[in-house]
Amino acid sequence: MTVFPRLDTETDAIVVEALAEAHRQRGGYLGTEHLLIAFASHASVLPPGAAARLPESDTVRGELARQVGDPGRASDEALLATLGIDLAEVRRRAEATFGPAALDRVAVRTRRRRRRSPRCFPMLTGDGLGVMPRVKQALERASARSSPRTLVSPSVLLVSVLDDEHATATQLLVALGVDVAGLQRALTTTAD
């Protein structure tokens, strides 16, 4: 169970999967793109007409990697090599000068000092991930759409994410050729 209130069991599972995806991508935040990947992975919780319109999760991941890069797969060594820097040689020289594991000690100190982006809401997940404002706003819209006595369903949450045309999830769907308005209609026919 997540710390997000008013989610039904299926929606909670989607958010848990989105959190896992955010951790896999090592970005340090939960964004609408992670929710979209989770919805694509669990499309069976959506109405059939909406599920059929969603691309596969690997397709979404691929488009995300194409648009913003793939921080979960690129190694430090490979990135530095593109700049002509031999990390093994840098390591060897640093250890010769400063002792064993010199770069690792500096990296640990640097990570501890790093501050979270003020654009995230770190207190919501409880696991070190910040929550991007568009996710928080989508959760608020979904909660407002549901009556006080009902929990937020997967359809209501996805519609609330897609309401924001500037959300990364919406932009990914547009880039993949998905009719976002048609997807919203397919979701709202049973979400209301």
C-alpha positions in Angstrom: 0.0 0.0 0.0 1.2 3.5 -0.8 1.0 6.6 1.3 -1.4 8.2 -1.2 -4.9 8.3 0.2 -8.2 7.4 -1.3 -6.9 5.0 -4.0 -8.7 1.7 -4.6 -6.7 -1.5 -4.6 -6.0 -1.5 -8.4 -5.0 2.2 -8.5 -2.7 1.6 -5.5 -1.0 -1.2 -7.4 -0.5 1.1 -10.3 1.1 3.7 -8.1 3.3 1.0 -6.5 4.4 -0.1 -10.0 5.1 3.5 -10.9 7.3 4.0 -7.8 9.2 0.8 -8.8 9.6 2.1 -12.3 10.9 5.4 -10.9 13.4 3.5 -8.8 14.5 1.4 -11.8 15.2 4.6 -13.8 17.1 6.1 -10.9 15.8 9.6 -11.6 15.0 10.4 -7.9 11.4 11.4 -8.6 8.0 10.0 -9.4 6.7 11.6 -12.6 3.7 11.2 -14.9 5.8 9.1 -17.2 6.3 6.5 -14.5 2.5 6.4 -14.0 2.0 6.0 -17.8 4.4 3.0 -17.9 2.6 1.4 -14.9 -0.7 1.9 -16.7 0.7 0.4 -19.9 2.0 -2.6 -17.9 -1.4 -3.1 -16.2 -3.8 -2.0 -18.9 -6.1 -4.8 -17.9 -7.4 -2.7 -15.0 -8.7 -0.2 -17.5 -11.9 -0.4 -19.7 -11.1 -2.6 -22.8 -11.6 0.4 -25.2 -9.0 2.4 -23.2 -6.6 -0.5 -22.7 -6.6 -1.1 -26.5 -5.4 2.5 -27.1 -2.5 2.4 -24.7 0.9 1.4 -26.2 3.0 -1.4 -24.6 5.1 -0.4 -21.6 8.4 -1.1 -23.5 7.2 1.2 -26.3 6.6 4.0 -23.8 10.0 3.4 -22.2 11.7 3.5 -25.6 10.0 6.8 -26.5 11.0 8.2 -23.0 14.6 7.1 -23.6 14.6 8.7 -27.0 13.2 12.0 -25.7 15.2 12.4 -22.5 17.8 9.7 -22.5 18.0 6.6 -20.4 19.7 7.4 -17.1 19.1 3.8 -15.9 21.3 2.2 -18.6 24.1 4.6 -19.3 27.3 3.9 -17.3 29.6 6.5 -16.1 32.4 4.9 -18.0 30.5 4.9 -21.3 29.4 8.5 -20.8 33.0 9.7 -20.1 34.3 7.7 -23.0 32.2 9.7 -25.4 34.1 12.7 -24.2 37.5 11.0 -24.6 38.0 10.4 -20.9 39.3 7.0 -19.8 37.7 6.4 -16.4 40.0 3.5 -15.6 43.0 5.7 -16.1 41.5 8.5 -14.0 40.8 6.0 -11.2 44.3 4.6 -11.4 45.9 8.0 -11.1 43.6 9.2 -8.3 44.3 6.0 -6.3 48.0 6.4 -6.9 47.8 10.0 -5.6 45.1 9.8 -2.9 44.9 6.1 -2.0 42.6 3.2 -2.7 39.0 4.0 -3.6 39.6 7.7 -3.7 37.0 8.4 -6.3 34.4 6.3 -4.5 34.9 8.2 -1.2 34.5 11.6 -3.0 31.3 10.3 -4.8 29.7 9.2 -1.5 30.4 12.6 0.1 29.0 14.4 -2.9 25.8 12.3 -3.0 25.2 13.1 0.7 25.4 16.9 0.1 23.2 16.9 -2.9 19.9 18.6 -2.3 16.6 17.5 -3.7 15.1 19.6 -6.4 12.6 22.0 -4.8 10.2 21.1 -7.6 9.5 17.7 -6.0 7.4 16.9 -2.9 9.7 14.4 -1.1 7.4 13.8 1.9 4.7 12.0 -0.1 6.4 8.7 -1.0 8.4 8.0 2.1 11.1 6.1 0.2 13.4 8.9 -0.9 11.6 9.7 -4.2 10.3 13.2 -4.8 6.9 13.5 -6.4 6.7 15.9 -9.3 4.0 18.6 -9.1 2.1 17.3 -12.1 1.7 13.9 -10.3 0.5 15.6 -7.2 -1.9 17.7 -9.2 -3.2 14.7 -11.0 -3.8 12.9 -7.7 -5.7 16.0 -6.4 -7.8 16.1 -9.6 -8.6 12.4 -9.3 -9.6 12.8 -5.7 -11.8 15.7 -6.6 -13.5 13.7 -9.4 -14.4 10.9 -7.1 -17.2 11.3 -4.6 -16.3 11.5 -1.0 -17.5 7.9 -0.4 -15.7 6.3 -3.3 -12.0 5.6 -3.9 -10.0 6.7 -6.9 -10.2 4.2 -9.7 -7.4 3.6 -12.3 -9.6 5.2 -15.0 -10.1 8.4 -13.0 -6.4 8.7 -12.2 -5.3 8.2 -15.8 -7.9 10.7 -17.0 -6.6 13.2 -14.4 -3.0 12.6 -15.6 -4.1 13.2 -19.2 -6.0 16.4 -18.4 -2.6 18.1 -18.3 -1.4 18.5 -21.9 2.0 19.5 -20.7 2.5 16.4 -18.6 5.3 14.1 -19.8 2.9 11.2 -20.0 0.5 13.1 -22.3 3.5 14.3 -24.4 4.8 10.7 -24.7 1.4 9.5 -25.9 1.1 12.3 -28.5 4.6 11.4 -29.7 3.6 7.8 -30.1 0.6 8.8 -32.2 -2.1 8.0 -29.6 -5.4 9.9 -29.8 -5.3 11.3 -26.3 -8.9 12.8 -26.6 -10.1 9.4 -27.7 -8.3 7.7 -24.8 -9.9 10.1 -22.4 -13.4 9.4 -23.9 -12.8 5.7 -23.6 -11.8 6.2 -19.9 -14.7 8.5 -18.9 -17.5 6.4 -20.4 -17.0 4.0 -17.5 -15.1 6.3 -15.0 -18.1 8.5 -14.3 
